[in-house]
Amino acid sequence: MNIKQLRESKLMSRYRLAKEMGVAYQTVTFWEEGRYKPNAENVKKLEEIFGLPDVKTVLPIKTVSSTTK
């Protein structure tokens, strides 16, 4: 399953998801097209919106984390 399939299963438009996420419509489009991946904060928002305990187990999302030593 991907973000588009999950969104459509909830009968949600890209505009509505973008508004609920607090991001631009184009951002949702880019996620769905695989051009960009949501950051950790947006992954948490996706989990809340779609009622998933860990969206990464449903969606093929890898977020970039930065660590310094």
Secondary structure, DSSP 8 states (H G I E B T S, - for coil): --HHHHHHHTT--HHHHHHHHTS-HHHHHHHHHTSS---HHHHHHHHHHHT-S-GGGTS----------
